[in-house]
Amino acid sequence: MSRKREHRGDRPDGVLLRDMDALHTITAIIYPNRCDNEGYIHERLDLTAVNEYLAAKNAGEPEYKYNLFQVIVAALAKIITLRPVLNRFIVNGDFYQRKELTLAFVVKRRFADGAEEGLAVLHISPDDTIDTIHEMIRREIFSARSSTVTDSTESTLNGFNRLPRWIMKAGVRFVMMLDKHGRVPPSFIDHDPYYCSAVLSNVGSIGMKSGYHHLTNWGTCSLFCLIGEAKMLPVTAPDGTSVPRMAVDIGLTIDERLADGYYYSKTLRLLRHLIEHPELLEQPMTTEEAEYYDD
């Protein structure tokens, strides 16, 4: 993450947006807390095209197979790239454009009660594709499951937890004040998912429904995506009838202060199009797909 401040008011992780319209500016002041402005979106995605695509990608029997989670990660990265309002955040009543696109997800080191978790953070560049993301995820999962070393954020939290309670509470409040002004030390937040563009959770891998996850007032994350279990579900066909298809439900939690419903509606249309045409994810993130979701 870049730590350079280019102008007064900028943060190490974001550029202050000085030309926001009056409605958005005042809304951020009247409703200052991210958790008070959560919007929930449920989307059911038909996986017919994705399953065919994955079968073709895995026909060569790669060492690490392509899967649905990688497709959704790549699709989310692409819509955030092409719809940059999704990569904004609000802190202390101000709007910021994030300097980097980062996606975070938790890796369970083994499937057992009490098993430790590792955090994976993907740093997405404009030239990335599903193939480069596939490799990034492979490396992150392998690293998390083979390492016994805790990351810097977890080490910092463990240090706080060893302090006397009153000192710990005072220290946490002080760090929260720093968070509000964009001055939390990098060692505290470099591996903190709530400082990323979006957090994903593949709850379907453990047989759970998608549901929704809350946002937090700590940090800067404005988007959370829960991915449910892929299974046969009723899907609306073009003629309006309901047909059983292999599909997946996803639950998106967004900071509704960032954009209006129309912007989010167009974003969802783009997401559906990418899932219906997953081969488009082999193109760089910046390759425009505007003709597929513009009116």
N, C-alpha and C positions, 0 to 999 in steps of 0.2 A: 504494500500500500504506500502510495506517495505521501510524504509528510511535509512537502513544501507548501507554504502559504503564498499565493501569488498576489492577493489583494487584501486589504483590511476587511475583516468580517468573514473571510473564508476559513474553513476548517481544514485540518490535515487530510480529511477524507471526503470533503465536499466543497463545492463552489457556491457561495451565497447567491441566490437568485434575486436580483434587485429590481426586476421589471415585472413582478407578479401583478395581476389585476387586483383591484381593491377588494373584491369579494373573497378571493382566496387569502389575501393578506390578513383581512379582518377575521376570517374564520379560524385561522391558525392561532390568533390571539385569544378569541373567545373560547375556543375549544383546544386548550394547550396540550392535553394528554392523548397520546397515541391509543391507549387502551380504551378511551371513551369514544373513539371514532373508528371502531372496527366494522368493516363491511364483510359479509359472508356471501360467497358465490359457490354454488354447486354446479358441477358440469359432468355430464356423462359422455365419455368418448368411445366411439365405435372403433374396435381394434382390428377389424377385418384386414385393412390395408397394412397395419403395423405388423400383424402376425405373419403375413406373406413376406413383408420386407425383412423381418428378423430371420425367417427360414432361409431366405436367399443369402443374407449376410453370414449366417452360420453354416452354410452349406460346405464351406471350405474347412470346417472344424477348427476355428481359431482356438488358441490356448485359453483365452478368456472370452466367453461368448457374449454377443450383444444381447441386450434384454430390454424389457419395457421401461425400466427405471431410467436407463441411459437415453432412450428416446424422449421421455418426458423432460429430463434434465436439459437435453439439447434444444427441445422445443421451447422450454421456458427461457433459456438463455437467448434464443433468437428473438422471442417476442419482447424481451426486455431491451435488447439491442435496438430493435426496430421501433419500439414504443417507449422512448427514453423517459417519459414521465413516471413509468414504473420504477425507475432507478433514482427516484428522488426521496428525500426524507425531510421531516420537519422536527426541529429541535429548538426549544426556547422561543417558539413563536415565529421562527424563520424557516423559509424553504431553501433547501440545498440540492444541487445536482451532484450525485455521487461521482467521484473521480474514477472509479473502477467498478467493473461488474464482477461480483463474487457470489457464488452459490455454496451453501453449507448443508451438510447432512451428517447424521450420526451413524457411526459404524459400530455395531455390536460385535465385540471381540469374540464372543461365543454365545450361542443361544442357550442361556441358562439364567435362572433367577440370581440376581446379584452379580452377574458378569459385568466387567468393566466396559465402558463405552469409549470409543475414540471419535474425534471430530475430524471430518474431512472438509476442507475449504478449496473450492475450485476457482482459480483466477482466470476468467474468460477474456480472450482477446478477440478483436474483430475478425481475425482470420480463422478462428476455430470452427470446426465442423463436428458432426457426430463422431467421426473417427478419432479426432484428437481428444474429444471429451471422453470417449470410450477408454482411451489409454490413460487419461488423467484419473478416471475413476478406478481403473485397475490398480494404478500405483498407490492411490490413497487407501484403498481397501486393504491391499497387501501390507502397506506400511502400518496401518492401524492395528491389524490383527497379528502382526509379527513383532510389534514393539511393546515393550513394557514401560517405556518412558512417558511420563505425563507431559502434556504441552504446557506452555508458559502460563496460560490463563488458569488452568487447573492448579498448577503449582502456586500461583498467587492466591487463589481461593483457599487452598489448604493452609497457606501461611496465615491468612486472616482467621481461619477457624481455630488456630492454636492459641490465639490471643484471649485474654480475659474478655468476658462478654461485653462489658461497658466500653472497653477500648475498641473491640471489633465493631460495635454499632456506630461509634463515633467515626471510625475509619471508613466504614461503608458509606455513611452519610457524606463524608468529605469527598470520596470518590464519585458519588452521585452528583455532587455539585460540579466536580470537574467534567463529568460526562455532559452535563447541561451546557457547558461552555466549550466543549470540544477539546479538552486538555487532559484527557485520561492518558497515562503513559502507554506507549505501544505494547509493552510487555503484558499489560492487563488485557488487551483487546485483540491482539493479532489473531488469536484463535477463538474469538468469541463469535458464535453464530449470529448474535443479535446486532453485530456491526456489519453484516453482509447484506447484499442486495435482496436475497431471498433465502429462506430456509425450507428444505424439503424433508419430508418424512414418509418413508415407504412402509406405512403400516400394513399394507396388503401382504407384505412378506411374512407377517406373523398372523395372517388370517383375520385382520380387523377391517371394519368399514372405514371410509375416508374421514367423515366428521370434519371438525374444524379445530384449529389451534389458535390460542390467543396471541396477540402481539404483546410487546412489552414497552413500558415507558423508558426503560433502560436501553441504551444503544440507539441504533438508527434503522433497524430492519423494518420495512413497510409491507412485506409480502411473505406469507407463509403458505405452503402447499402440502396438503396431505393426500397421499395416493392410496386408494383402497385396493381391495383384492380384485384381480381380473377374473371374471366369471361370466356365465351366460346371464344376460340381463335384457329386459325389453328396451328396444331402441326404436325411435320414430323414423320410419322410412320416408323417402321423398313424397310418396302419395298420402302421407298422414297416418298410415296404419302402423301399429306396433308389432315389431317382429323381434324374435329372440336372436341376439348376437353376442359374441364374446366382446365384452366392454369393461370399462373401468370407471368408477366414480372418483372424482377429485374434489377436494374442498379447499377453496382459496380464501384466505383471510387477508384483507387489504386495508390500508389506511385510506378511508374514503375522502379525506381532505385533499388528496393529491390531484384527483381528476373527477370529472363528472361521469354519469352513467353511460353517456354516449361513447366516451373514450374507452371505458372498460368493455362495452359491448363490441366495439370494433376489435379490441384486443382478443376477446374470446373467439371471435370469428376467425382471426388469424391462427389462434391455437388449434381450433378444430380443423382448419385447412391443412396445417402442418401434420397433424395426426392422420388425416385422410390421404396425405401425399408425403410420407416420411422420407422419400428420396430427396426432397428439397433440403433436408437437414445435412446433406453431403456438401452443400454449398456454404461458403463463408457466412458468418453471422450477419454481415452487413448487406448481403444480397437481398434486394427489396422484393417483397411479395405484395405490394400495395394493391395491385389490381385484383387480388382475391378477397379483400375485405373492405375496399372502398365502395361507396354507393355509386 
